[in-house]
Amino acid sequence: MRFGIFFELSVPRPFSREIERQVYLNALAQCRLADELGFDHVWENSARTITH
């Protein structure tokens, strides 16, 4: 059996470049950890119009 992780990245309001950057850096750190733990793949939702 193969395991992976899925991301739906969202940037909280108020929007700023630094917050968006931190969201992506956090996701990349989680991807690296998943790789170290033996996960097989990563999926990321690329919908750019979602606001939460």
PLY file of the C-alpha trace (Angstrom):
ply
format ascii 1.0
element vertex 52
property float x
property float y
property float z
element edge 51
property int vertex1
property int vertex2
end_header
0.00 0.00 0.00
1.23 3.51 -0.82
0.51 6.60 1.24
0.56 10.28 0.39
-0.51 13.64 1.69
-2.87 16.27 0.26
-2.71 20.03 0.73
-5.30 22.72 0.17
-3.25 25.79 0.93
-5.13 28.87 2.03
-3.76 32.22 3.09
-5.59 33.79 6.02
-6.78 37.37 5.89
-5.42 39.97 5.93
-3.50 38.85 2.83
0.18 39.73 2.64
3.20 38.48 0.74
4.90 37.41 3.97
1.93 35.37 5.18
1.58 33.72 1.76
5.31 32.95 1.77
5.06 31.39 5.23
2.12 29.20 4.17
4.19 27.82 1.27
7.30 27.36 3.42
5.26 25.43 6.00
3.83 23.19 3.28
7.30 22.51 1.85
8.60 21.62 5.32
5.72 19.15 5.71
6.54 17.67 2.28
10.16 17.15 3.29
9.09 15.46 6.53
6.60 13.25 4.69
9.39 12.19 2.33
11.69 11.37 5.26
8.88 9.32 6.83
8.43 7.29 3.65
5.32 8.83 2.11
5.06 8.19 -1.62
3.42 11.30 -3.05
2.09 14.79 -2.38
-0.98 16.40 -3.91
-1.76 20.10 -3.77
-5.01 21.76 -4.76
-4.15 24.62 -7.09
-7.48 26.48 -7.05
-6.44 30.12 -6.94
-9.88 31.58 -6.40
-10.63 30.03 -3.02
-10.74 32.52 -0.16
-11.45 31.57 3.43
0 1
1 2
2 3
3 4
4 5
5 6
6 7
7 8
8 9
9 10
10 11
11 12
12 13
13 14
14 15
15 16
16 17
17 18
18 19
19 20
20 21
21 22
22 23
23 24
24 25
25 26
26 27
27 28
28 29
29 30
30 31
31 32
32 33
33 34
34 35
35 36
36 37
37 38
38 39
39 40
40 41
41 42
42 43
43 44
44 45
45 46
46 47
47 48
48 49
49 50
50 51
